């Protein structure tokens, strides 16, 4: 079985989009926006859709407000990507809450419990 093909241009575009989004999200002045960090960006093979993964600190209400704020700002953020990343077609941007930090936290809790059980 062969490994998936690597496309250097797609990787450069992905990294550039991630950088632009990280900077532009910090500049947004939406009151519903929490403390957001763009953790990753993935692109479809045709480069027509960018999935931006993010984390937010706060309660569930903050998470919901941030999700809505990012949805409202997606057009502005796409325009920023169009201005700053040289591409023939600017991908649509979809924001997805990154599940990795939550999973890592659960794993840490489980490991701490196992460690306590072994000490007892």
MODELLER restraints for C-alpha pairs under 7 A, 6 or more apart:
rsr = mdl.restraints
at = mdl.atoms
rsr.add(forms.Gaussian(group=physical.xy_distance, feature=features.Distance(at['CA:14:A'], at['CA:41:A']), mean=6.23, stdev=0.5))
rsr.add(forms.Gaussian(group=physical.xy_distance, feature=features.Distance(at['CA:14:A'], at['CA:42:A']), mean=6.51, stdev=0.5))
rsr.add(forms.Gaussian(group=physical.xy_distance, feature=features.Distance(at['CA:14:A'], at['CA:43:A']), mean=6.57, stdev=0.5))
rsr.add(forms.Gaussian(group=physical.xy_distance, feature=features.Distance(at['CA:16:A'], at['CA:85:A']), mean=6.63, stdev=0.5))
rsr.add(forms.Gaussian(group=physical.xy_distance, feature=features.Distance(at['CA:17:A'], at['CA:81:A']), mean=6.34, stdev=0.5))
rsr.add(forms.Gaussian(group=physical.xy_distance, feature=features.Distance(at['CA:18:A'], at['CA:40:A']), mean=6.59, stdev=0.5))
rsr.add(forms.Gaussian(group=physical.xy_distance, feature=features.Distance(at['CA:18:A'], at['CA:41:A']), mean=5.68, stdev=0.5))
rsr.add(forms.Gaussian(group=physical.xy_distance, feature=features.Distance(at['CA:20:A'], at['CA:81:A']), mean=6.25, stdev=0.5))
rsr.add(forms.Gaussian(group=physical.xy_distance, feature=features.Distance(at['CA:21:A'], at['CA:77:A']), mean=6.77, stdev=0.5))
rsr.add(forms.Gaussian(group=physical.xy_distance, feature=features.Distance(at['CA:22:A'], at['CA:37:A']), mean=6.90, stdev=0.5))
rsr.add(forms.Gaussian(group=physical.xy_distance, feature=features.Distance(at['CA:22:A'], at['CA:38:A']), mean=5.53, stdev=0.5))
rsr.add(forms.Gaussian(group=physical.xy_distance, feature=features.Distance(at['CA:24:A'], at['CA:77:A']), mean=6.84, stdev=0.5))
rsr.add(forms.Gaussian(group=physical.xy_distance, feature=features.Distance(at['CA:30:A'], at['CA:69:A']), mean=6.54, stdev=0.5))
rsr.add(forms.Gaussian(group=physical.xy_distance, feature=features.Distance(at['CA:32:A'], at['CA:65:A']), mean=5.02, stdev=0.5))
rsr.add(forms.Gaussian(group=physical.xy_distance, feature=features.Distance(at['CA:32:A'], at['CA:66:A']), mean=5.69, stdev=0.5))
rsr.add(forms.Gaussian(group=physical.xy_distance, feature=features.Distance(at['CA:32:A'], at['CA:69:A']), mean=5.81, stdev=0.5))
rsr.add(forms.Gaussian(group=physical.xy_distance, feature=features.Distance(at['CA:33:A'], at['CA:65:A']), mean=6.38, stdev=0.5))
rsr.add(forms.Gaussian(group=physical.xy_distance, feature=features.Distance(at['CA:33:A'], at['CA:66:A']), mean=4.49, stdev=0.5))
rsr.add(forms.Gaussian(group=physical.xy_distance, feature=features.Distance(at['CA:33:A'], at['CA:69:A']), mean=5.64, stdev=0.5))
rsr.add(forms.Gaussian(group=physical.xy_distance, feature=features.Distance(at['CA:34:A'], at['CA:56:A']), mean=6.33, stdev=0.5))
rsr.add(forms.Gaussian(group=physical.xy_distance, feature=features.Distance(at['CA:34:A'], at['CA:57:A']), mean=6.99, stdev=0.5))
rsr.add(forms.Gaussian(group=physical.xy_distance, feature=features.Distance(at['CA:34:A'], at['CA:62:A']), mean=6.11, stdev=0.5))
rsr.add(forms.Gaussian(group=physical.xy_distance, feature=features.Distance(at['CA:34:A'], at['CA:66:A']), mean=5.58, stdev=0.5))
rsr.add(forms.Gaussian(group=physical.xy_distance, feature=features.Distance(at['CA:35:A'], at['CA:56:A']), mean=5.51, stdev=0.5))
rsr.add(forms.Gaussian(group=physical.xy_distance, feature=features.Distance(at['CA:35:A'], at['CA:57:A']), mean=5.81, stdev=0.5))
rsr.add(forms.Gaussian(group=physical.xy_distance, feature=features.Distance(at['CA:36:A'], at['CA:54:A']), mean=6.56, stdev=0.5))
rsr.add(forms.Gaussian(group=physical.xy_distance, feature=features.Distance(at['CA:36:A'], at['CA:55:A']), mean=5.73, stdev=0.5))
rsr.add(forms.Gaussian(group=physical.xy_distance, feature=features.Distance(at['CA:36:A'], at['CA:56:A']), mean=4.73, stdev=0.5))
rsr.add(forms.Gaussian(group=physical.xy_distance, feature=features.Distance(at['CA:37:A'], at['CA:54:A']), mean=5.41, stdev=0.5))
rsr.add(forms.Gaussian(group=physical.xy_distance, feature=features.Distance(at['CA:37:A'], at['CA:55:A']), mean=5.32, stdev=0.5))
rsr.add(forms.Gaussian(group=physical.xy_distance, feature=features.Distance(at['CA:37:A'], at['CA:56:A']), mean=6.58, stdev=0.5))
rsr.add(forms.Gaussian(group=physical.xy_distance, feature=features.Distance(at['CA:38:A'], at['CA:52:A']), mean=6.83, stdev=0.5))
rsr.add(forms.Gaussian(group=physical.xy_distance, feature=features.Distance(at['CA:38:A'], at['CA:53:A']), mean=5.87, stdev=0.5))
rsr.add(forms.Gaussian(group=physical.xy_distance, feature=features.Distance(at['CA:38:A'], at['CA:54:A']), mean=4.34, stdev=0.5))
rsr.add(forms.Gaussian(group=physical.xy_distance, feature=features.Distance(at['CA:38:A'], at['CA:55:A']), mean=6.64, stdev=0.5))
rsr.add(forms.Gaussian(group=physical.xy_distance, feature=features.Distance(at['CA:39:A'], at['CA:53:A']), mean=5.54, stdev=0.5))
rsr.add(forms.Gaussian(group=physical.xy_distance, feature=features.Distance(at['CA:39:A'], at['CA:54:A']), mean=5.21, stdev=0.5))
rsr.add(forms.Gaussian(group=physical.xy_distance, feature=features.Distance(at['CA:39:A'], at['CA:55:A']), mean=6.92, stdev=0.5))
rsr.add(forms.Gaussian(group=physical.xy_distance, feature=features.Distance(at['CA:40:A'], at['CA:52:A']), mean=5.95, stdev=0.5))
rsr.add(forms.Gaussian(group=physical.xy_distance, feature=features.Distance(at['CA:40:A'], at['CA:53:A']), mean=5.13, stdev=0.5))
rsr.add(forms.Gaussian(group=physical.xy_distance, feature=features.Distance(at['CA:41:A'], at['CA:50:A']), mean=6.45, stdev=0.5))
rsr.add(forms.Gaussian(group=physical.xy_distance, feature=features.Distance(at['CA:41:A'], at['CA:51:A']), mean=5.45, stdev=0.5))
rsr.add(forms.Gaussian(group=physical.xy_distance, feature=features.Distance(at['CA:41:A'], at['CA:52:A']), mean=4.41, stdev=0.5))
rsr.add(forms.Gaussian(group=physical.xy_distance, feature=features.Distance(at['CA:41:A'], at['CA:53:A']), mean=6.01, stdev=0.5))
rsr.add(forms.Gaussian(group=physical.xy_distance, feature=features.Distance(at['CA:42:A'], at['CA:50:A']), mean=5.65, stdev=0.5))
rsr.add(forms.Gaussian(group=physical.xy_distance, feature=features.Distance(at['CA:42:A'], at['CA:51:A']), mean=5.19, stdev=0.5))
rsr.add(forms.Gaussian(group=physical.xy_distance, feature=features.Distance(at['CA:42:A'], at['CA:52:A']), mean=6.66, stdev=0.5))
rsr.add(forms.Gaussian(group=physical.xy_distance, feature=features.Distance(at['CA:43:A'], at['CA:49:A']), mean=5.77, stdev=0.5))
rsr.add(forms.Gaussian(group=physical.xy_distance, feature=features.Distance(at['CA:43:A'], at['CA:50:A']), mean=4.58, stdev=0.5))
rsr.add(forms.Gaussian(group=physical.xy_distance, feature=features.Distance(at['CA:43:A'], at['CA:51:A']), mean=6.34, stdev=0.5))
rsr.add(forms.Gaussian(group=physical.xy_distance, feature=features.Distance(at['CA:44:A'], at['CA:50:A']), mean=6.70, stdev=0.5))
rsr.add(forms.Gaussian(group=physical.xy_distance, feature=features.Distance(at['CA:47:A'], at['CA:91:A']), mean=6.16, stdev=0.5))
rsr.add(forms.Gaussian(group=physical.xy_distance, feature=features.Distance(at['CA:48:A'], at['CA:90:A']), mean=6.94, stdev=0.5))
rsr.add(forms.Gaussian(group=physical.xy_distance, feature=features.Distance(at['CA:48:A'], at['CA:91:A']), mean=4.27, stdev=0.5))
rsr.add(forms.Gaussian(group=physical.xy_distance, feature=features.Distance(at['CA:48:A'], at['CA:92:A']), mean=6.24, stdev=0.5))
rsr.add(forms.Gaussian(group=physical.xy_distance, feature=features.Distance(at['CA:49:A'], at['CA:91:A']), mean=4.73, stdev=0.5))
rsr.add(forms.Gaussian(group=physical.xy_distance, feature=features.Distance(at['CA:49:A'], at['CA:92:A']), mean=4.85, stdev=0.5))
rsr.add(forms.Gaussian(group=physical.xy_distance, feature=features.Distance(at['CA:49:A'], at['CA:93:A']), mean=6.03, stdev=0.5))
rsr.add(forms.Gaussian(group=physical.xy_distance, feature=features.Distance(at['CA:50:A'], at['CA:91:A']), mean=5.85, stdev=0.5))
rsr.add(forms.Gaussian(group=physical.xy_distance, feature=features.Distance(at['CA:50:A'], at['CA:92:A']), mean=6.04, stdev=0.5))
rsr.add(forms.Gaussian(group=physical.xy_distance, feature=features.Distance(at['CA:50:A'], at['CA:93:A']), mean=4.87, stdev=0.5))
rsr.add(forms.Gaussian(group=physical.xy_distance, feature=features.Distance(at['CA:50:A'], at['CA:94:A']), mean=6.19, stdev=0.5))
rsr.add(forms.Gaussian(group=physical.xy_distance, feature=features.Distance(at['CA:51:A'], at['CA:93:A']), mean=5.90, stdev=0.5))
rsr.add(forms.Gaussian(group=physical.xy_distance, feature=features.Distance(at['CA:51:A'], at['CA:94:A']), mean=4.80, stdev=0.5))
rsr.add(forms.Gaussian(group=physical.xy_distance, feature=features.Distance(at['CA:51:A'], at['CA:95:A']), mean=5.88, stdev=0.5))
rsr.add(forms.Gaussian(group=physical.xy_distance, feature=features.Distance(at['CA:51:A'], at['CA:96:A']), mean=6.79, stdev=0.5))
rsr.add(forms.Gaussian(group=physical.xy_distance, feature=features.Distance(at['CA:52:A'], at['CA:93:A']), mean=6.85, stdev=0.5))
rsr.add(forms.Gaussian(group=physical.xy_distance, feature=features.Distance(at['CA:52:A'], at['CA:94:A']), mean=6.02, stdev=0.5))
rsr.add(forms.Gaussian(group=physical.xy_distance, feature=features.Distance(at['CA:52:A'], at['CA:95:A']), mean=4.83, stdev=0.5))
rsr.add(forms.Gaussian(group=physical.xy_distance, feature=features.Distance(at['CA:52:A'], at['CA:96:A']), mean=6.07, stdev=0.5))
rsr.add(forms.Gaussian(group=physical.xy_distance, feature=features.Distance(at['CA:53:A'], at['CA:95:A']), mean=5.95, stdev=0.5))
rsr.add(forms.Gaussian(group=physical.xy_distance, feature=features.Distance(at['CA:53:A'], at['CA:96:A']), mean=4.86, stdev=0.5))
rsr.add(forms.Gaussian(group=physical.xy_distance, feature=features.Distance(at['CA:53:A'], at['CA:97:A']), mean=5.55, stdev=0.5))
rsr.add(forms.Gaussian(group=physical.xy_distance, feature=features.Distance(at['CA:53:A'], at['CA:98:A']), mean=5.05, stdev=0.5))
rsr.add(forms.Gaussian(group=physical.xy_distance, feature=features.Distance(at['CA:54:A'], at['CA:96:A']), mean=6.38, stdev=0.5))
rsr.add(forms.Gaussian(group=physical.xy_distance, feature=features.Distance(at['CA:54:A'], at['CA:97:A']), mean=5.09, stdev=0.5))
rsr.add(forms.Gaussian(group=physical.xy_distance, feature=features.Distance(at['CA:54:A'], at['CA:98:A']), mean=5.18, stdev=0.5))
rsr.add(forms.Gaussian(group=physical.xy_distance, feature=features.Distance(at['CA:55:A'], at['CA:97:A']), mean=5.94, stdev=0.5))
rsr.add(forms.Gaussian(group=physical.xy_distance, feature=features.Distance(at['CA:55:A'], at['CA:98:A']), mean=5.67, stdev=0.5))
rsr.add(forms.Gaussian(group=physical.xy_distance, feature=features.Distance(at['CA:56:A'], at['CA:63:A']), mean=6.36, stdev=0.5))
rsr.add(forms.Gaussian(group=physical.xy_distance, feature=features.Distance(at['CA:74:A'], at['CA:93:A']), mean=6.51, stdev=0.5))
rsr.add(forms.Gaussian(group=physical.xy_distance, feature=features.Distance(at['CA:78:A'], at['CA:92:A']), mean=6.91, stdev=0.5))
rsr.add(forms.Gaussian(group=physical.xy_distance, feature=features.Distance(at['CA:78:A'], at['CA:93:A']), mean=6.62, stdev=0.5))
rsr.add(forms.Gaussian(group=physical.xy_distance, feature=features.Distance(at['CA:82:A'], at['CA:90:A']), mean=5.83, stdev=0.5))
